[in-house]
Amino acid sequence: MTVRMEGIIPPLVTPFAKDGSINENMFRRIINDVIGKGVHGIFVAGSQGEFFALERQEKIRLFEVAVEEVNGKVPVYAGTAAVTTSETVLLTKAAEKSGCDAVSIISPFFISPNGQELYKYYKTAAEASNLPVLLYNNPARTGYAIPVDIIRKLAEIDNIVGMKDSSGDLTYANEVIRTTGPDFHFLCGRDTVIFNVLTSGGSGAVPATA
């Protein structure tokens, strides 16, 4: 599927059974519910989906179930970030193998990498597959924002095609949109500023309230 990174792409919650396992039947119901409401994609195993609390095989299973249930109706975006670069690479490869249409990778958390380290992290992850890659900026969770100059440099990599920004910083959003050009897709991840971002040239939104 050729991915059109635009419109409303809800980040799905991960439903759990009482024993702590993933409730696959409920997950399928959630997928069909949002598709029935006309969304333009779904986002699996992101912050809203508690990726940080999931085991590797649980994430991969979410990818597989989502692709199966969506059945080509809309693009499936997979969250493949992890604490280590090697785990991020592994999950990115798994997302491609599962049939996902794109991946979203939050910047490293707990530590604060410098610009060179951040560039190398994303470049390594992008080179792990042929899938389109979204950078994911969420400074409230990582402790820092991805520098705009690093974003510009990363945008030169063929399959790094856009970013999700949950900062809510309109000055930052406008600067990224202005300096990366029309082929770099900017998705708003902060519900309260979606309209502002779209009127500034953003492509769509990943709204937690969708």
C-alpha positions as CSV (number, residue, x, y, z in Angstrom):
1,M,0.0,0.0,0.0
2,T,1.2,3.5,-0.9
3,V,0.9,5.4,2.4
4,R,-0.8,8.8,2.3
5,M,0.3,10.2,5.6
6,E,-2.6,12.5,6.2
7,G,-5.9,12.8,8.0
8,I,-7.0,11.4,11.3
9,I,-4.9,8.5,12.5
10,P,-6.0,7.4,16.0
11,P,-3.5,5.8,18.4
12,L,-5.2,2.7,19.6
13,V,-5.3,1.6,23.3
14,T,-4.1,-1.9,24.0
15,P,-6.9,-3.8,25.8
16,F,-5.9,-6.4,28.4
17,A,-7.7,-9.4,29.8
18,K,-7.9,-9.9,33.6
19,D,-4.9,-12.2,33.5
20,G,-2.7,-9.4,32.0
21,S,-2.7,-10.9,28.4
22,I,-3.7,-8.9,25.4
23,N,-7.4,-9.1,24.7
24,E,-7.2,-9.8,21.0
25,N,-11.0,-9.9,20.5
26,M,-11.4,-6.5,22.0
27,F,-8.5,-5.1,20.0
28,R,-10.2,-6.3,16.8
29,R,-13.4,-4.6,17.9
30,I,-11.6,-1.3,18.6
31,I,-10.0,-1.5,15.1
32,N,-13.3,-2.1,13.4
33,D,-15.0,0.7,15.4
34,V,-12.5,3.4,14.4
35,I,-12.4,2.2,10.8
36,G,-16.2,2.4,10.7
37,K,-16.0,6.0,11.8
38,G,-13.9,6.9,8.8
39,V,-10.3,7.3,10.1
40,H,-7.4,7.5,7.7
41,G,-5.1,5.0,9.4
42,I,-4.5,3.4,12.8
43,F,-1.5,3.7,15.1
44,V,-0.6,0.5,17.0
45,A,1.8,0.2,20.0
46,G,2.4,3.8,20.6
47,S,2.3,5.8,23.8
48,Q,-1.5,5.5,23.9
49,G,-1.1,1.8,23.4
50,E,1.4,1.5,26.4
51,F,4.3,0.3,24.2
52,F,6.6,0.8,27.2
53,A,4.7,-1.9,29.1
54,L,4.6,-4.5,26.4
55,E,6.9,-7.4,25.7
56,R,8.5,-7.8,22.3
57,Q,6.2,-10.6,21.2
58,E,3.1,-8.8,22.4
59,K,4.0,-5.8,20.2
60,I,4.6,-8.1,17.2
61,R,1.3,-9.8,17.8
62,L,-0.4,-6.4,17.9
63,F,1.2,-5.7,14.5
64,E,0.0,-9.0,13.1
65,V,-3.6,-8.7,14.4
66,A,-3.9,-5.1,13.2
67,V,-2.8,-5.9,9.7
68,E,-5.1,-8.9,9.5
69,E,-8.1,-7.1,10.8
70,V,-7.6,-3.9,8.8
71,N,-7.2,-6.0,5.6
72,G,-5.9,-3.1,3.5
73,K,-8.7,-0.7,4.4
74,V,-6.3,1.9,5.9
75,P,-2.6,2.1,6.6
76,V,-1.3,0.5,9.8
77,Y,1.4,2.5,11.6
78,A,3.5,0.5,14.1
79,G,5.3,2.0,17.0
80,T,8.7,0.3,17.0
81,A,10.8,2.3,19.4
82,A,12.6,0.7,22.3
83,V,15.2,1.5,24.9
84,T,18.0,0.1,22.7
85,T,18.8,0.7,19.1
86,S,19.1,-3.0,18.5
87,E,15.6,-3.7,19.8
88,T,14.2,-0.8,17.7
89,V,15.8,-2.3,14.6
90,L,14.3,-5.8,15.5
91,L,10.8,-4.4,16.0
92,T,11.0,-2.3,12.8
93,K,12.0,-5.4,10.8
94,A,9.1,-7.3,12.5
95,A,6.7,-4.6,11.6
96,E,7.7,-4.9,8.0
97,K,7.4,-8.7,8.1
98,S,4.0,-8.4,9.7
99,G,2.8,-6.2,6.8
100,C,2.5,-2.9,8.5
101,D,2.6,0.1,6.2
102,A,4.8,2.5,8.2
103,V,6.6,2.8,11.5
104,S,6.8,5.6,14.1
105,I,9.8,5.8,16.3
106,I,9.9,8.0,19.4
107,S,13.3,9.5,20.2
108,P,15.4,7.6,22.9
109,F,14.0,8.1,26.3
110,F,15.6,8.1,29.8
111,I,18.9,9.3,28.3
112,S,19.4,12.5,26.3
113,P,21.5,11.8,23.2
114,N,23.4,14.5,21.4
115,G,22.6,15.5,17.9
116,Q,25.0,13.1,16.3
117,E,23.8,10.2,18.4
118,L,20.2,11.0,17.6
119,Y,20.9,11.1,13.9
120,K,22.7,7.8,14.0
121,Y,19.9,6.2,16.0
122,Y,17.2,7.2,13.5
123,K,19.4,6.4,10.4
124,T,20.2,2.9,11.7
125,A,16.5,2.3,12.4
126,A,15.4,3.6,9.0
127,E,18.0,1.4,7.2
128,A,16.5,-1.7,8.9
129,S,13.6,-1.8,6.5
130,N,12.0,-0.4,3.5
131,L,9.0,1.0,5.4
132,P,8.3,4.7,5.6
133,V,9.5,6.1,9.0
134,L,7.9,8.8,11.1
135,L,10.1,10.5,13.7
136,Y,8.2,10.9,16.9
137,N,8.9,14.0,19.1
138,N,7.4,13.8,22.6
139,P,9.5,16.0,24.9
140,A,7.2,15.5,27.9
141,R,8.1,11.8,27.8
142,T,11.7,11.9,26.6
143,G,12.9,15.1,28.3
144,Y,14.0,16.9,25.1
145,A,12.8,17.9,21.7
146,I,14.4,16.6,18.5
147,P,16.4,19.6,17.2
148,V,15.1,21.1,14.0
149,D,18.5,20.9,12.3
150,I,18.7,17.2,13.0
151,I,15.1,16.8,11.6
152,R,16.2,18.6,8.4
153,K,19.2,16.2,8.1
154,L,17.1,13.1,8.8
155,A,14.6,14.2,6.2
156,E,17.2,13.7,3.5
157,I,17.1,9.9,4.2
158,D,14.8,8.4,1.6
159,N,12.4,6.5,3.9
160,I,12.2,9.1,6.7
161,V,9.2,10.8,5.4
162,G,7.7,12.7,8.2
163,M,7.2,13.1,12.0
164,K,4.6,13.0,14.7
165,D,5.0,15.9,17.1
166,S,3.3,15.8,20.5
167,S,5.1,18.9,21.9
168,G,2.2,21.3,21.4
169,D,4.8,23.9,20.6
170,L,3.4,25.8,17.6
171,T,6.7,27.8,17.0
172,Y,8.5,24.4,16.8
173,A,5.9,22.9,14.5
174,N,5.9,25.9,12.2
175,E,9.7,25.8,12.0
176,V,9.8,22.1,11.1
177,I,7.1,22.5,8.5
178,R,8.8,25.6,7.0
179,T,12.3,24.1,6.7
180,T,11.5,20.5,5.6
181,G,9.3,21.2,2.6
182,P,6.0,19.7,1.3
183,D,7.2,16.2,0.9
184,F,7.9,15.8,4.7
185,H,4.6,15.0,6.4
186,F,3.9,16.7,9.8
187,L,1.4,15.0,12.0
188,C,0.1,16.7,15.1
189,G,0.1,14.6,18.3
190,R,-1.3,17.2,20.6
191,D,-5.1,17.4,20.4
192,T,-5.4,21.0,21.6
193,V,-3.4,22.4,18.6
194,I,-4.6,20.2,15.7
195,F,-6.4,23.0,14.0
196,N,-3.5,25.4,14.3
197,V,-1.0,22.8,12.9
198,L,-3.3,22.0,10.0
199,T,-3.7,25.6,9.0
200,S,0.1,26.0,9.2
201,G,0.7,23.2,6.6
202,G,0.4,20.0,8.8
203,S,-0.7,16.8,7.1
204,G,-2.9,15.3,9.7
205,A,-3.2,14.3,13.4
206,V,-2.7,11.4,15.7
207,P,-5.3,12.4,18.3
208,A,-5.6,10.4,21.6
209,T,-9.2,11.5,21.9
210,A,-10.3,10.1,18.5
